[in-house]
Amino acid sequence: MNTNCLRRFLFENSRIRGVLVSIDETFRTAIERHAYPEPVRNLVGEALSATALLAATIKFDGSLALRVQSDGPVNLLVTQISGDRFASRPRALARRRRAGSAADAHR
């Protein structure tokens, strides 16, 4: 059962509209091959949601990638989704900094 969905909504007689995204299946698929700790799993889920919302907002033919780099414990977070949203499998990757790395020495 596909539990991914993207629903647009509009409150009549007001200027409020939005998009509700649910990425249960995509999230499970993205993390099943990785032993991410819970805080990293949460970041991956948030990034996948943000990427799906961006893809729904802009009209394009292709794929949209979100890449975040930092000096923190998660030094790379990448998500990608195609223009057809959930028809092809969205992807996600998080890389954690290793304890005792050169970047940790500069902190």
C-alpha positions as CSV (number, residue, x, y, z in Angstrom):
1,M,0.0,0.0,0.0
2,N,1.4,3.4,-1.0
3,T,1.3,5.7,2.0
4,N,2.9,8.7,0.2
5,C,0.5,11.5,-0.5
6,L,0.6,15.2,-1.3
7,R,-2.6,17.2,-0.9
8,R,-3.2,20.9,-1.7
9,F,-5.7,22.8,0.3
10,L,-7.3,26.2,0.3
11,F,-9.5,27.9,2.9
12,E,-12.3,29.5,0.9
13,N,-12.9,33.2,1.4
14,S,-9.4,33.7,2.8
15,R,-5.9,34.0,1.4
16,I,-4.7,30.8,3.2
17,R,-3.6,27.8,1.2
18,G,-1.0,25.1,1.6
19,V,0.2,21.6,0.9
20,L,0.1,18.6,3.2
21,V,2.7,16.0,2.5
22,S,2.9,12.5,3.9
23,I,6.0,10.4,3.0
24,D,5.7,7.3,5.2
25,E,6.7,4.8,2.5
26,T,9.4,7.0,1.0
27,F,10.8,7.6,4.5
28,R,10.9,3.9,5.4
29,T,12.6,3.0,2.1
30,A,15.2,5.8,2.5
31,I,16.3,4.7,6.0
32,E,15.9,0.9,5.8
33,R,19.4,0.4,4.4
34,H,21.0,2.7,7.0
35,A,21.4,2.4,10.8
36,Y,20.8,6.0,11.4
37,P,20.3,7.1,15.0
38,E,16.9,8.7,15.7
39,P,18.0,12.3,15.4
40,V,19.5,11.6,12.0
41,R,16.4,9.7,10.9
42,N,14.4,12.8,11.9
43,L,16.6,15.1,9.8
44,V,16.2,12.7,6.8
45,G,12.4,12.8,7.2
46,E,12.3,16.6,7.4
47,A,14.6,17.0,4.4
48,L,12.5,14.5,2.3
49,S,9.3,16.4,3.3
50,A,10.9,19.8,2.4
51,T,12.1,18.4,-1.0
52,A,8.6,17.0,-1.8
53,L,7.0,20.4,-0.8
54,L,9.5,22.3,-3.0
55,A,8.9,19.9,-5.9
56,A,5.1,20.4,-5.5
57,T,5.4,24.2,-5.4
58,I,7.6,24.8,-8.5
59,K,6.7,23.5,-11.9
60,F,9.5,21.7,-13.6
61,D,10.4,18.6,-15.6
62,G,13.4,16.9,-14.0
63,S,14.6,16.2,-10.6
64,L,15.1,18.4,-7.5
65,A,17.9,17.9,-5.1
66,L,18.4,19.4,-1.7
67,R,22.0,19.3,-0.4
68,V,23.0,20.5,3.1
69,Q,26.5,20.6,4.3
70,S,27.7,21.5,7.8
71,D,30.5,21.3,10.3
72,G,28.1,19.6,12.8
73,P,27.7,15.9,13.5
74,V,25.8,15.4,10.3
75,N,28.2,16.9,7.7
76,L,26.1,16.0,4.6
77,L,22.4,15.5,3.9
78,V,21.2,15.0,0.4
79,T,17.6,14.3,-0.8
80,Q,16.4,14.0,-4.4
81,I,12.9,13.7,-5.9
82,S,11.8,13.7,-9.5
83,G,9.3,16.0,-11.1
84,D,6.7,13.3,-11.0
85,R,7.1,13.3,-7.1
86,F,6.5,9.8,-5.8
87,A,6.2,7.9,-9.1
88,S,9.9,7.3,-9.0
89,R,11.6,6.6,-5.8
90,P,12.9,9.6,-3.9
91,R,16.3,9.2,-2.4
92,A,18.0,10.4,0.7
93,L,21.5,10.1,2.2
94,A,23.0,11.4,5.5
95,R,26.7,11.2,6.3
96,R,27.8,11.5,9.9
97,R,31.1,12.9,11.0
98,R,33.4,10.4,12.5
99,A,34.4,11.0,16.1
100,G,38.0,12.2,16.2
101,S,38.1,13.5,12.7
102,A,40.2,16.5,11.7
103,A,37.1,18.7,11.7
104,D,36.4,17.7,15.3
105,A,39.9,18.9,16.2
106,H,39.1,22.4,15.0
107,R,36.0,22.7,17.2
